[in-house]
């Protein structure tokens, strides 16, 4: 996963936490849900990027083994 993607995903997650906290403080259920949804979306993106990274690592190891 690229560094830019990591930063954007983390920023989305942190923004979601802030929205949720603001919603909690103001008893705004819509803002709470929106914050929670932002966090879930960011976490899903992060999980997808980790899968891509793992597949790339496995492919690299297989290439290394084949080259030996």
N, CA and C atoms as an extended XYZ file, in Angstrom:
204
Properties=species:S:1:pos:R:3:atomname:S:1:resname:S:1:resid:I:1 pbc="F F F"
N         0.858       -1.164        0.000 N   UNK     1
C         0.000        0.000        0.000 CA  UNK     1
C         0.901        1.221        0.000 C   UNK     1
N         0.540        2.183       -0.830 N   UNK     2
C         1.316        3.403       -0.899 CA  UNK     2
C         1.141        4.257        0.341 C   UNK     2
N         2.152        5.033        0.623 N   UNK     3
C         2.110        5.902        1.803 CA  UNK     3
C         0.950        6.884        1.716 C   UNK     3
N         0.702        7.415        0.529 N   UNK     4
C        -0.408        8.346        0.352 CA  UNK     4
C        -1.742        7.715        0.698 C   UNK     4
N        -1.927        6.446        0.285 N   UNK     5
C        -3.168        5.740        0.613 CA  UNK     5
C        -3.299        5.546        2.112 C   UNK     5
N        -2.197        5.202        2.762 N   UNK     6
C        -2.226        5.000        4.212 CA  UNK     6
C        -2.628        6.288        4.924 C   UNK     6
N        -2.056        7.392        4.479 N   UNK     7
C        -2.351        8.690        5.107 CA  UNK     7
C        -3.815        9.060        4.891 C   UNK     7
N        -4.301        8.894        3.652 N   UNK     8
C        -5.704        9.241        3.361 CA  UNK     8
C        -6.667        8.367        4.166 C   UNK     8
N        -6.379        7.073        4.238 N   UNK     9
C        -7.252        6.166        4.983 CA  UNK     9
C        -7.251        6.497        6.472 C   UNK     9
N        -6.076        6.790        7.008 N   UNK    10
C        -5.982        7.137        8.428 CA  UNK    10
C        -6.687        8.462        8.702 C   UNK    10
N        -6.549        9.412        7.777 N   UNK    11
C        -7.232       10.698        7.946 CA  UNK    11
C        -8.749       10.501        7.929 C   UNK    11
N        -9.239        9.642        7.050 N   UNK    12
C       -10.675        9.367        7.003 CA  UNK    12
C       -11.132        8.709        8.305 C   UNK    12
N       -10.325        7.784        8.807 N   UNK    13
C       -10.672        7.118       10.066 CA  UNK    13
C       -10.718        8.120       11.222 C   UNK    13
N        -9.707        8.974       11.299 N   UNK    14
C        -9.661        9.957       12.382 CA  UNK    14
C       -10.793       10.980       12.247 C   UNK    14
N       -11.099       11.369       11.018 N   UNK    15
C       -12.224       12.279       10.803 CA  UNK    15
C       -13.530       11.650       11.252 C   UNK    15
N       -13.677       10.361       10.986 N   UNK    16
C       -14.869        9.642       11.424 CA  UNK    16
C       -14.977        9.591       12.939 C   UNK    16
N       -13.835        9.399       13.591 N   UNK    17
C       -13.841        9.386       15.056 CA  UNK    17
C       -14.252       10.750       15.600 C   UNK    17
N       -13.755       11.799       14.956 N   UNK    18
C       -14.108       13.154       15.395 CA  UNK    18
C       -15.599       13.415       15.198 C   UNK    18
N       -16.132       13.004       14.048 N   UNK    19
C       -17.569       13.180       13.802 CA  UNK    19
C       -18.393       12.417       14.831 C   UNK    19
N       -17.981       11.177       15.082 N   UNK    20
C       -18.719       10.364       16.047 CA  UNK    20
C       -18.677       11.001       17.438 C   UNK    20
N       -17.506       11.477       17.832 N   UNK    21
C       -17.371       12.106       19.150 CA  UNK    21
C       -18.210       13.383       19.240 C   UNK    21
N       -18.217       14.154       18.160 N   UNK    22
C       -19.034       15.364       18.144 CA  UNK    22
C       -20.514       15.001       18.220 C   UNK    22
N       -20.890       13.966       17.490 N   UNK    23
C       -22.274       13.498       17.552 CA  UNK    23
C       -22.650       13.028       18.936 C   UNK    23
N       -21.728       12.343       19.596 N   UNK    24
C       -21.983       11.898       20.976 CA  UNK    24
C       -22.153       13.089       21.910 C   UNK    24
N       -21.297       14.091       21.748 N   UNK    25
C       -21.328       15.250       22.638 CA  UNK    25
C       -22.580       16.098       22.434 C   UNK    25
N       -23.100       16.094       21.213 N   UNK    26
C       -24.255       16.946       20.907 CA  UNK    26
C       -25.552       16.153       20.785 C   UNK    26
N       -25.496       14.870       21.082 N   UNK    27
C       -26.653       13.983       20.938 CA  UNK    27
C       -27.226       14.010       19.514 C   UNK    27
N       -26.326       14.123       18.540 N   UNK    28
C       -26.714       14.143       17.133 CA  UNK    28
C       -26.493       12.739       16.560 C   UNK    28
N       -27.549       11.954       16.483 N   UNK    29
C       -27.437       10.567       16.043 CA  UNK    29
C       -26.993       10.449       14.585 C   UNK    29
N       -27.422       11.390       13.739 N   UNK    30
C       -26.993       11.366       12.335 CA  UNK    30
C       -25.475       11.522       12.224 C   UNK    30
N       -24.913       12.447       12.989 N   UNK    31
C       -23.473       12.671       12.971 CA  UNK    31
C       -22.731       11.473       13.560 C   UNK    31
N       -23.295       10.854       14.582 N   UNK    32
C       -22.696        9.643       15.155 CA  UNK    32
C       -22.619        8.544       14.097 C   UNK    32
N       -23.737        8.332       13.395 N   UNK    33
C       -23.773        7.288       12.363 CA  UNK    33
C       -22.819        7.597       11.218 C   UNK    33
N       -22.781        8.863       10.815 N   UNK    34
C       -21.892        9.256        9.724 CA  UNK    34
C       -20.430        9.020       10.116 C   UNK    34
N       -20.090        9.376       11.331 N   UNK    35
C       -18.723        9.149       11.819 CA  UNK    35
C       -18.386        7.678       11.869 C   UNK    35
N       -19.322        6.888       12.345 N   UNK    36
C       -19.104        5.446       12.414 CA  UNK    36
C       -18.939        4.865       11.011 C   UNK    36
N       -19.742        5.335       10.065 N   UNK    37
C       -19.652        4.855        8.684 CA  UNK    37
C       -18.313        5.242        8.058 C   UNK    37
N       -17.835        6.451        8.325 N   UNK    38
C       -16.533        6.884        7.805 CA  UNK    38
C       -15.418        5.978        8.327 C   UNK    38
N       -15.494        5.648        9.605 N   UNK    39
C       -14.481        4.773       10.193 CA  UNK    39
C       -14.526        3.383        9.565 C   UNK    39
N       -15.726        2.859        9.386 N   UNK    40
C       -15.867        1.527        8.799 CA  UNK    40
C       -15.334        1.509        7.368 C   UNK    40
N       -15.628        2.546        6.612 N   UNK    41
C       -15.154        2.616        5.235 CA  UNK    41
C       -13.621        2.694        5.200 C   UNK    41
N       -13.039        3.496        6.049 N   UNK    42
C       -11.582        3.615        6.099 CA  UNK    42
C       -10.953        2.286        6.491 C   UNK    42
N       -11.542        1.598        7.469 N   UNK    43
C       -10.997        0.311        7.903 CA  UNK    43
C       -11.103       -0.738        6.801 C   UNK    43
N       -12.186       -0.700        6.032 N   UNK    44
C       -12.325       -1.641        4.916 CA  UNK    44
C       -11.270       -1.376        3.848 C   UNK    44
N       -11.015       -0.107        3.566 N   UNK    45
C        -9.974        0.243        2.593 CA  UNK    45
C        -8.608       -0.234        3.084 C   UNK    45
N        -8.346       -0.033        4.366 N   UNK    46
C        -7.065       -0.447        4.929 CA  UNK    46
C        -6.907       -1.964        4.841 C   UNK    46
N        -7.977       -2.692        5.099 N   UNK    47
C        -7.920       -4.155        5.016 CA  UNK    47
C        -7.654       -4.598        3.576 C   UNK    47
N        -8.312       -3.968        2.620 N   UNK    48
C        -8.096       -4.301        1.214 CA  UNK    48
C        -6.664       -4.031        0.786 C   UNK    48
N        -6.117       -2.925        1.232 N   UNK    49
C        -4.733       -2.602        0.890 CA  UNK    49
C        -3.761       -3.597        1.531 C   UNK    49
N        -4.067       -4.055        2.742 N   UNK    50
C        -3.211       -5.053        3.394 CA  UNK    50
C        -3.227       -6.369        2.624 C   UNK    50
N        -4.385       -6.738        2.099 N   UNK    51
C        -4.475       -7.954        1.287 CA  UNK    51
C        -3.597       -7.805        0.048 C   UNK    51
N        -3.681       -6.650       -0.610 N   UNK    52
C        -2.844       -6.415       -1.791 CA  UNK    52
C        -1.365       -6.502       -1.434 C   UNK    52
N        -0.989       -5.918       -0.300 N   UNK    53
C         0.409       -5.973        0.139 CA  UNK    53
C         0.846       -7.416        0.372 C   UNK    53
N        -0.009       -8.203        1.008 N   UNK    54
C         0.325       -9.592        1.301 CA  UNK    54
C         0.483      -10.399        0.023 C   UNK    54
N        -0.419      -10.197       -0.927 N   UNK    55
C        -0.325      -10.901       -2.210 CA  UNK    55
C         0.979      -10.530       -2.910 C   UNK    55
N         1.334       -9.265       -2.877 N   UNK    56
C         2.596       -8.823       -3.480 CA  UNK    56
C         3.792       -9.458       -2.798 C   UNK    56
N         3.750       -9.558       -1.465 N   UNK    57
C         4.856      -10.187       -0.724 CA  UNK    57
C         4.987      -11.663       -1.089 C   UNK    57
N         3.864      -12.353       -1.178 N   UNK    58
C         3.881      -13.773       -1.529 CA  UNK    58
C         4.434      -13.940       -2.939 C   UNK    58
N         3.977      -13.099       -3.847 N   UNK    59
C         4.466      -13.172       -5.231 CA  UNK    59
C         5.978      -12.937       -5.280 C   UNK    59
N         6.468      -11.967       -4.510 N   UNK    60
C         7.904      -11.691       -4.473 CA  UNK    60
C         8.687      -12.891       -3.940 C   UNK    60
N         8.166      -13.527       -2.889 N   UNK    61
C         8.848      -14.706       -2.329 CA  UNK    61
C         8.872      -15.852       -3.329 C   UNK    61
N         7.753      -16.026       -4.041 N   UNK    62
C         7.700      -17.104       -5.041 CA  UNK    62
C         8.697      -16.829       -6.162 C   UNK    62
N         8.812      -15.585       -6.574 N   UNK    63
C         9.789      -15.215       -7.601 CA  UNK    63
C        11.200      -15.483       -7.115 C   UNK    63
N        11.480      -15.130       -5.856 N   UNK    64
C        12.811      -15.367       -5.283 CA  UNK    64
C        13.128      -16.849       -5.256 C   UNK    64
N        12.177      -17.666       -4.860 N   UNK    65
C        12.388      -19.117       -4.809 CA  UNK    65
C        12.617      -19.687       -6.209 C   UNK    65
N        11.880      -19.189       -7.177 N   UNK    66
C        12.015      -19.678       -8.544 CA  UNK    66
C        13.383      -19.308       -9.105 C   UNK    66
N        13.917      -18.154       -8.726 N   UNK    67
C        15.191      -17.675       -9.246 CA  UNK    67
C        16.390      -18.401       -8.628 C   UNK    67
N        16.165      -19.129       -7.571 N   UNK    68
C        17.289      -19.826       -6.904 CA  UNK    68
C        17.699      -21.041       -7.649 C   UNK    68
